[in-house]
Amino acid sequence: MLRAIYRAIVIGRTRSAAIYVANNLSERELNDIGHSKWTLVEKSVEATIKDLDAAEKLSDQKAIQPAPAYSLAGIWAAYMRKAAI
């Protein structure tokens, strides 16, 4: 749930910042970079969503690792090595 709230805040702030930048650029400047006001906003939000998805995927891969299966024989061997030193 916190991840969804964080995601919504980041996307909203990205959209607000892109709208602010688009409104402060002239039509000539926008044409020079190859965007209209709203394509600039759309591309910014799409890039942010893509980055958030990639970070979430990486986080999910690292989140849960299965516990290693220890055998009693392996634990005993490790104990005996430690006791012998």
Secondary structure, 3 states (H helix, E strand, C coil): CHHHHHHHHHHHHHHHHHHHHHHHCCHHHHHHHCCCHHHHHHHHHHHHHHHHHHHHHHHHHHHCCCCCCCCHHHHHHHHHHHHHC
